[in-house]
Structure formats: C-alpha cells, structure tokens
Amino acid sequence: MVRTGFEVANNSGNRHAAVASRGELLSNLLWAGEPLSEVETEGEIGLEFCRKAAFGDYIDQANMQAAFVRNLRA
C-alpha cells in the first residue's frame, strides 16, 4: 500500500506525500524483517528522491534511516 501511495503521490505531483511515503516504506520494511540489503537499497532510493524533491527535513530523515541500516549491516 505504501508503494502504491508513493506512486500515486509522485504521479500526481504531490511531492510532500511522496517523500513522506518513502520514509514510511523504509520503516515498514525494517519492522517486517525484510533483508537489510533490500532495506538499504530502498533507503538509498528514498534518499535520492528526497534530494531531488528538495525537502530538507525529509533529506535529514532519509539520511538517518540510511545510516541506521548501513550500521546494522556492518
């Protein structure tokens, strides 16, 4: 559902909802126990999207989430 929410928000130009859903997706993947390699990939995708969307607060959140996953993998 979160992936669909992202696609709908992104396709309709709602950048705020799109970047927010990227953070939710990463959190959901972590809670679901998905492989950290997949979570890390999604984190990097989300971080890049946030940078392109130019939302500073979400860039910070995406950076923290990506760093958290990288540390879990170390």
C-alpha positions as a Python dict, from the first residue, in 0.01 Angstrom:
ca = {
    (1, 'M'): (0, 0, 0),
    (2, 'V'): (284, 239, 80),
    (3, 'R'): (446, 178, -258),
    (4, 'T'): (114, 249, -428),
    (5, 'G'): (73, 563, -219),
    (6, 'F'): (417, 677, -331),
    (7, 'E'): (337, 614, -697),
    (8, 'V'): (4, 797, -679),
    (9, 'A'): (156, 1093, -494),
    (10, 'N'): (456, 1110, -724),
    (11, 'N'): (249, 1082, -1041),
    (12, 'S'): (6, 1348, -925),
    (13, 'G'): (284, 1590, -829),
    (14, 'N'): (227, 1571, -453),
    (15, 'R'): (594, 1576, -356),
    (16, 'H'): (524, 1609, 14),
    (17, 'A'): (319, 1290, 30),
    (18, 'A'): (567, 1114, -198),
    (19, 'V'): (871, 1186, 21),
    (20, 'A'): (675, 1106, 337),
    (21, 'S'): (577, 767, 196),
    (22, 'R'): (942, 683, 122),
    (23, 'G'): (1023, 713, 493),
    (24, 'E'): (720, 505, 584),
    (25, 'L'): (824, 238, 337),
    (26, 'L'): (1166, 204, 495),
    (27, 'S'): (1022, 184, 844),
    (28, 'N'): (772, -80, 734),
    (29, 'L'): (1044, -289, 569),
    (30, 'L'): (1251, -279, 888),
    (31, 'W'): (956, -375, 1108),
    (32, 'A'): (860, -656, 871),
    (33, 'G'): (1209, -805, 898),
    (34, 'E'): (1294, -774, 532),
    (35, 'P'): (1657, -843, 437),
    (36, 'L'): (1877, -547, 522),
    (37, 'S'): (2020, -544, 170),
    (38, 'E'): (1671, -472, 34),
    (39, 'V'): (1604, -213, 304),
    (40, 'E'): (1936, -43, 228),
    (41, 'T'): (1855, -28, -143),
    (42, 'E'): (1515, 125, -72),
    (43, 'G'): (1680, 370, 167),
    (44, 'E'): (1921, 490, -96),
    (45, 'I'): (1639, 525, -349),
    (46, 'G'): (1438, 724, -95),
    (47, 'L'): (1734, 946, -12),
    (48, 'E'): (1793, 1027, -377),
    (49, 'F'): (1424, 1102, -428),
    (50, 'C'): (1422, 1336, -127),
    (51, 'R'): (1726, 1519, -260),
    (52, 'K'): (1560, 1568, -598),
    (53, 'A'): (1238, 1684, -431),
    (54, 'A'): (1444, 1931, -220),
    (55, 'F'): (1272, 1870, 113),
    (56, 'G'): (1539, 1939, 374),
    (57, 'D'): (1363, 1774, 667),
    (58, 'Y'): (1299, 1458, 473),
    (59, 'I'): (1656, 1454, 344),
    (60, 'D'): (1773, 1453, 706),
    (61, 'Q'): (1529, 1174, 793),
    (62, 'A'): (1630, 969, 489),
    (63, 'N'): (1998, 1018, 574),
    (64, 'M'): (1940, 895, 928),
    (65, 'Q'): (1742, 593, 812),
    (66, 'A'): (2003, 502, 550),
    (67, 'A'): (2285, 541, 805),
    (68, 'F'): (2093, 327, 1055),
    (69, 'V'): (2057, 46, 802),
    (70, 'R'): (2423, 71, 698),
    (71, 'N'): (2523, 39, 1064),
    (72, 'L'): (2300, -264, 1109),
    (73, 'R'): (2473, -426, 814),
    (74, 'A'): (2824, -352, 942),
}
